[in-house]
Amino acid sequence: MKIVKNVLLGLLCLFAILGAVSIYQFFSDRKEKKEVTATVLLERVEKVMKLVTVEGGFSEIYDYKHHYFADIWPFRKKALVRVKAKVLVGYDFEKAIVDVDEDTKTIIINDMPPPEILSIEHDLEYYNMESGLFNVISNKDITEMGFEAKEFIAEKAEESDLFDQAEEQRAELFEILELALEASGWKLVVKMKPILIG
């Protein structure tokens, strides 16, 4: 009887060791695996005639709050979003009319548009995102925060002196262009488009 107990105890220990080894191998072989597949397609190519003359860097803390009924936890959602943006201001020459008079060797730029925001590149970092019990932050909210932050950056860019600086850069650029054209016997005439107010 004692021998049977020892054999059973030995078998039990053997199975326990084999089980522990199997579990160890199972979990040690389960390394994190990540697979990403992407297909990038070029959908369209457009020719553009845009000139960036100034670039402004903006940083903003955007405080998003939304609630139903009352501004208390179960009905409120909120987030802090840090926005870092680069605003490119310049000229869209597709809006201008360029005439070349070969007889008088003159290049005339008619209706030169005023400077405008050509693009806003922004990165968002989300902090302190809190959902309420009945008001949860959704993907739609996150997208909306991005759009609102971009609109706010555009407003701040409009209020800044970026457009004055763009005008100064344009004037310097055209002075250099004028000198280069004059060296080859041509002249440049720029007629600005009137700025509409309102």
C-alpha positions as CSV (number, residue, x, y, z in Angstrom):
1,M,0.0,0.0,0.0
2,K,2.9,2.3,0.9
3,I,4.5,1.6,-2.5
4,V,1.2,2.4,-4.3
5,K,1.0,5.7,-2.4
6,N,4.6,6.6,-3.3
7,V,4.0,5.7,-7.0
8,L,0.8,7.7,-7.1
9,L,2.6,10.6,-5.3
10,G,5.5,10.4,-7.8
11,L,3.1,10.3,-10.8
12,L,1.2,13.3,-9.3
13,C,4.4,15.3,-8.9
14,L,5.4,14.3,-12.5
15,F,2.1,15.5,-13.9
16,A,2.4,18.7,-11.8
17,I,5.8,19.4,-13.2
18,L,4.7,18.6,-16.8
19,G,1.7,20.8,-16.3
20,A,3.8,23.7,-15.0
21,V,6.2,23.4,-17.9
22,S,3.3,23.3,-20.4
23,I,1.7,26.4,-18.9
24,Y,5.0,28.2,-18.9
25,Q,5.7,27.3,-22.6
26,F,2.1,28.3,-23.5
27,F,2.4,31.7,-22.0
28,S,6.1,32.4,-23.0
29,D,5.3,31.6,-26.6
30,R,2.4,34.1,-26.6
31,K,4.4,37.2,-27.4
32,E,2.5,40.2,-28.5
33,K,2.1,40.1,-32.2
34,K,0.9,43.1,-34.3
35,E,0.1,43.0,-37.9
36,V,-0.7,46.0,-40.0
37,T,-1.7,45.9,-43.6
38,A,-2.1,49.1,-45.6
39,T,-2.8,49.9,-49.2
40,V,-2.0,53.4,-50.3
41,L,-3.6,54.6,-53.5
42,L,-2.9,57.9,-55.2
43,E,-6.4,59.1,-56.0
44,R,-5.7,62.4,-57.8
45,V,-3.0,64.9,-58.6
46,E,-3.8,68.6,-59.0
47,K,-1.5,71.3,-60.2
48,V,-1.5,74.2,-57.9
49,M,0.1,77.6,-58.0
50,K,0.2,78.6,-54.3
51,L,2.9,80.5,-52.6
52,V,3.4,80.2,-48.9
53,T,5.0,83.4,-47.6
54,V,4.7,83.0,-43.8
55,E,4.2,80.2,-41.3
56,G,2.8,80.7,-37.9
57,G,3.0,78.3,-34.9
58,F,0.0,78.2,-32.5
59,S,-0.6,76.3,-29.3
60,E,-3.9,76.1,-27.6
61,I,-5.6,74.3,-24.7
62,Y,-9.2,73.6,-25.8
63,D,-11.6,72.9,-22.9
64,Y,-14.5,70.8,-24.2
65,K,-17.7,70.5,-22.0
66,H,-21.1,69.1,-22.9
67,H,-24.0,68.3,-20.6
68,Y,-27.7,67.5,-20.6
69,F,-30.2,68.8,-18.0
70,A,-27.6,69.9,-15.5
71,D,-23.9,70.3,-15.3
72,I,-23.4,67.4,-12.9
73,W,-21.4,64.2,-13.3
74,P,-24.1,61.8,-14.7
75,F,-25.1,64.2,-17.4
76,R,-21.7,65.8,-18.2
77,K,-18.8,64.9,-20.5
78,K,-15.6,66.9,-20.7
79,A,-12.1,66.8,-22.1
80,L,-9.0,69.0,-22.3
81,V,-7.4,69.0,-25.7
82,R,-3.9,70.4,-26.4
83,V,-3.7,71.7,-29.9
84,K,-0.4,72.4,-31.7
85,A,-0.9,73.9,-35.1
86,K,1.1,75.2,-38.0
87,V,-0.8,77.8,-40.1
88,L,0.5,78.5,-43.6
89,V,-0.4,81.9,-45.1
90,G,0.2,83.0,-48.6
91,Y,-1.2,83.5,-52.1
92,D,-3.3,81.3,-54.4
93,F,-2.1,82.4,-57.9
94,E,-4.8,80.4,-59.5
95,K,-7.1,83.3,-58.5
96,A,-4.9,85.8,-60.4
97,I,-4.9,86.6,-64.1
98,V,-1.5,86.7,-65.6
99,D,-1.0,88.4,-69.0
100,V,2.2,88.5,-71.0
101,D,2.7,91.3,-73.5
102,E,5.6,90.3,-75.6
103,D,5.6,93.6,-77.6
104,T,6.3,95.7,-74.6
105,K,8.0,92.9,-72.7
106,T,5.6,93.2,-69.8
107,I,4.2,90.6,-67.4
108,I,1.0,91.9,-65.9
109,I,-0.6,90.1,-62.9
110,N,-4.2,91.3,-62.7
111,D,-6.4,90.8,-59.6
112,M,-3.6,89.6,-57.4
113,P,-5.5,88.1,-54.5
114,P,-5.0,89.1,-50.9
115,P,-3.1,86.6,-48.6
116,E,-5.2,83.8,-47.2
117,I,-4.8,80.7,-45.1
118,L,-3.5,78.0,-47.4
119,S,-3.5,75.2,-44.8
120,I,-3.6,74.4,-41.2
121,E,-1.7,71.3,-39.9
122,H,-2.6,70.4,-36.4
123,D,-1.9,67.7,-33.8
124,L,-4.3,67.0,-30.9
125,E,-3.4,65.5,-27.6
126,Y,-6.4,64.5,-25.4
127,Y,-6.2,64.8,-21.6
128,N,-8.6,64.4,-18.7
129,M,-11.4,62.8,-20.8
130,E,-14.4,62.2,-18.5
131,S,-17.7,60.7,-19.5
132,G,-20.9,60.9,-17.6
133,L,-23.1,58.0,-16.8
134,F,-25.7,59.1,-19.4
135,N,-23.4,61.2,-21.6
136,V,-20.4,59.3,-23.0
137,I,-17.6,60.7,-25.1
138,S,-18.0,59.2,-28.6
139,N,-15.8,59.1,-31.7
140,K,-18.1,61.7,-33.1
141,D,-17.3,64.0,-30.2
142,I,-13.5,63.5,-30.7
143,T,-13.9,64.4,-34.4
144,E,-16.0,67.4,-33.5
145,M,-13.3,68.6,-31.0
146,G,-10.8,68.4,-33.8
147,F,-12.9,70.5,-36.2
148,E,-13.7,73.1,-33.5
149,A,-10.1,73.4,-32.4
150,K,-9.1,73.9,-36.1
151,E,-11.7,76.6,-36.5
152,F,-10.5,78.3,-33.4
153,I,-6.9,78.3,-34.6
154,A,-8.1,79.7,-38.0
155,E,-9.9,82.6,-36.1
156,K,-6.8,83.3,-34.0
157,A,-4.6,83.3,-37.2
158,E,-7.1,85.8,-38.8
159,E,-6.6,88.1,-35.8
160,S,-2.8,87.8,-35.8
161,D,-0.3,89.8,-37.9
162,L,0.4,86.8,-40.2
163,F,-1.4,88.5,-43.1
164,D,0.6,91.7,-42.7
165,Q,3.8,89.7,-42.7
166,A,2.6,87.8,-45.8
167,E,2.1,91.1,-47.6
168,E,5.6,92.2,-46.6
169,Q,7.0,88.9,-47.9
170,R,5.0,89.2,-51.1
171,A,6.4,92.7,-51.7
172,E,10.0,91.5,-51.1
173,L,9.4,88.6,-53.4
174,F,8.0,90.7,-56.2
175,E,10.9,93.2,-55.8
176,I,13.4,90.3,-56.4
177,L,11.3,89.1,-59.3
178,E,11.1,92.6,-60.8
179,L,14.9,92.9,-60.6
180,A,15.4,89.5,-62.3
181,L,12.9,90.5,-65.1
182,E,14.5,93.9,-65.6
183,A,17.9,92.2,-66.0
184,S,16.5,90.4,-69.0
185,G,14.7,93.4,-70.4
186,W,11.2,92.7,-69.1
187,K,9.1,94.5,-66.5
188,L,6.5,93.4,-64.0
189,V,3.2,95.1,-63.2
190,V,1.1,93.8,-60.3
191,K,-2.5,95.0,-59.9
192,M,-4.0,93.9,-56.5
193,K,-7.5,92.7,-56.2
194,P,-9.5,95.1,-54.0
195,I,-10.2,93.6,-50.5
196,L,-13.9,93.3,-49.9
197,I,-15.0,94.1,-46.3
198,G,-18.1,92.6,-44.9
